[in-house]
Amino acid sequence: MREFSIIAVTIITIIIGVRYCILTIKKKIKPVLDMWLFFSIAVSMSLVTYMANDNFTLLDNILNTADLLLVITVTVVIYFFGDTSSKFTSFDKSCLMTVIAISLFWFVTKTHFLSHIMVQSVLVIAYFPVIRRLWQSKENTEPYSVWILIMIAPIFALLSSKGILASIYSIRAIASTVILLILMLRVDYLKNSISNQTGNGKIIRINIPKKKRV
């Protein structure tokens, strides 16, 4: 079961990475380079603090390891082939500075468990702009296929995860993705409801006879 889990998570992550990179190269999406740099640092810190906590290996938290390879690859693709004109928002800067602060905190205190939990908190907060956009949006622009795969990968990862921190990493990923999928379904439901109401509405025309001139 452990081997199956590792292979499944790896394959799913590769599929996600290839699709995302292709969309980036074709300029169909415009991911922010600095935001993916933030993800690279955050996911790196997550894996480092996990492994340092109890001498785990890379395969003991396969989702974190696969995510690290994914975010680094996407960051490189964005740098060389993507649209780097997208601006880094103040929220993105706050997330990046928070992760850097956590990194310095870990480097000084060596509190692996606490630092790992703080990084997971920041990774959850990083979803807030997407959650807000989906809540306010009248049309879903997120692909179900990608987000379903992102949800399935951590489920498989739980089968081979070692230690509570690896489980926390996977559960955090599952919870965040489920929330996004629910919001995506909500947007589509509201859109279809409005369309049905518009389609079923009948316009009644009343013909008023014109008065004849005497």
C-alpha positions in Angstrom: 0.0 0.0 0.0 2.9 2.4 0.7 4.4 1.9 -2.7 1.0 2.4 -4.4 0.5 5.6 -2.4 3.9 7.0 -3.4 3.4 6.1 -7.1 -0.1 7.5 -7.2 0.8 10.8 -5.6 3.8 11.2 -7.9 1.8 10.5 -11.1 -1.0 12.9 -10.1 1.4 15.6 -9.2 3.2 15.2 -12.6 -0.1 15.5 -14.4 -1.0 18.6 -12.5 2.4 20.1 -13.2 2.4 19.3 -16.9 -1.0 20.8 -17.4 -0.2 24.0 -15.4 3.1 24.5 -17.2 1.4 24.1 -20.6 -1.2 26.6 -19.8 1.5 29.0 -18.6 3.6 28.6 -21.7 0.6 29.1 -24.0 -0.2 32.3 -22.0 -3.7 31.0 -21.2 -3.0 31.7 -17.5 -0.9 34.4 -16.0 0.4 33.2 -12.6 2.3 35.6 -10.4 6.0 34.7 -10.3 6.6 36.1 -6.8 3.6 34.2 -5.5 5.0 30.9 -6.7 8.3 31.9 -5.2 6.4 32.2 -1.9 5.0 28.7 -2.4 8.5 27.4 -3.1 9.8 28.8 0.2 6.8 27.8 2.2 6.7 24.2 0.9 10.5 23.9 1.4 10.2 25.1 5.0 7.3 22.6 5.5 9.4 19.7 4.3 12.6 20.8 6.2 10.8 21.2 9.5 9.0 17.9 9.0 12.2 15.9 8.3 14.1 17.6 11.2 11.3 16.9 13.7 11.9 13.1 13.8 14.5 12.2 11.2 12.0 11.3 8.5 12.8 10.7 4.8 11.5 12.4 1.7 9.2 9.5 0.9 7.7 9.6 4.4 5.8 12.7 3.4 5.5 12.1 -0.3 2.9 14.8 -0.8 5.2 17.5 0.6 8.1 16.2 -1.5 6.0 16.1 -4.7 4.6 19.5 -4.0 8.1 20.9 -3.6 9.2 19.6 -7.0 5.9 20.9 -8.5 6.2 24.5 -7.2 9.9 24.8 -8.1 9.2 23.5 -11.6 6.3 25.9 -12.1 8.3 28.8 -10.7 11.1 28.1 -13.2 8.6 27.8 -16.1 7.0 31.1 -15.2 10.4 32.8 -15.0 11.5 31.7 -18.5 8.3 31.3 -20.4 5.4 32.9 -18.5 4.1 36.4 -18.3 6.1 38.1 -15.5 4.1 41.4 -15.8 1.6 40.3 -13.2 2.0 42.4 -10.0 2.7 41.1 -6.6 -0.2 42.2 -4.3 0.2 43.5 -0.8 -1.4 40.3 0.4 1.2 38.2 -1.4 3.9 40.3 0.1 2.5 39.7 3.6 2.5 35.9 3.0 6.0 36.0 1.8 7.3 38.1 4.7 5.5 35.9 7.1 7.1 32.7 5.7 10.5 34.4 5.9 9.9 35.4 9.5 8.9 31.8 10.3 12.1 30.6 8.6 14.2 32.9 10.8 12.3 31.8 13.8 12.9 28.2 13.1 16.6 28.8 12.3 17.1 30.5 15.7 14.9 28.3 17.9 14.9 25.0 16.1 11.3 24.4 17.2 10.5 22.1 14.3 6.9 21.1 15.2 5.7 24.7 16.0 7.4 26.1 12.9 5.8 23.4 10.7 2.3 24.3 12.1 2.9 28.0 11.5 3.9 27.3 7.9 0.7 25.2 7.4 -1.3 28.2 8.7 0.2 30.5 6.2 -0.5 28.0 3.4 -4.2 28.0 4.4 -4.3 31.8 4.5 -2.8 31.9 1.0 -6.0 30.4 -0.3 -8.1 33.3 1.0 -7.9 35.5 -2.2 -9.1 32.5 -4.3 -11.9 31.8 -1.8 -13.0 35.5 -1.8 -13.0 35.6 -5.6 -15.1 32.5 -5.9 -17.5 33.7 -3.2 -18.0 37.0 -5.1 -17.8 35.7 -8.6 -20.8 35.0 -10.9 -18.9 32.6 -13.1 -16.4 29.8 -12.2 -13.1 30.1 -14.0 -11.3 27.3 -12.1 -10.9 23.9 -13.8 -12.6 21.1 -11.9 -10.2 18.5 -13.3 -7.1 20.2 -11.7 -8.7 20.8 -8.3 -10.1 17.3 -8.1 -6.7 15.9 -8.7 -5.2 18.3 -6.1 -7.8 16.9 -3.7 -7.2 13.2 -4.6 -3.4 13.4 -4.2 -3.3 14.1 -0.4 -6.0 11.3 0.1 -3.6 8.8 -1.4 -0.7 10.4 0.5 -2.3 9.6 3.8 -1.8 5.9 3.1 2.0 6.3 3.3 2.4 9.3 5.6 4.6 8.9 8.6 4.2 11.1 11.7 1.5 13.5 12.7 3.0 16.4 10.7 2.7 14.5 7.4 -0.9 13.8 8.2 -1.5 17.5 9.1 0.0 18.5 5.8 -2.3 16.2 3.8 -5.4 17.0 5.8 -4.7 20.7 5.4 -4.5 20.2 1.6 -7.7 18.2 1.5 -9.7 20.7 3.6 -8.5 23.7 1.6 -9.3 22.0 -1.7 -12.8 20.7 -0.6 -13.7 24.3 0.4 -12.7 25.5 -3.1 -14.6 22.8 -4.9 -17.7 23.5 -2.8 -17.5 27.2 -3.7 -17.0 26.3 -7.4 -20.1 24.1 -7.3 -22.0 27.0 -5.6 -21.0 29.5 -8.3 -22.2 27.0 -11.0 -25.4 26.3 -9.2 -26.3 30.0 -8.8 -25.4 30.6 -12.4 -27.7 27.7 -13.6 -30.5 28.9 -11.3 -30.4 32.3 -12.8 -30.3 30.9 -16.3 -33.3 28.6 -15.7 -35.3 31.5 -14.2 -34.5 33.7 -17.2 -35.3 30.9 -19.6 -38.7 30.0 -18.0 -39.8 33.6 -17.8 -42.5 34.6 -20.2 -42.9 38.0 -21.7 -46.5 39.0 -22.1 -47.2 41.5 -24.8 -50.4 43.6 -24.7 -51.6 45.1 -27.9 -53.4 48.4 -27.3 -55.6 49.3 -30.2 -54.9 52.7 -31.7 -57.7 55.3 -31.6 -59.1 56.3 -35.0 -59.0 59.9 -35.9 -62.3 61.5 -36.6 
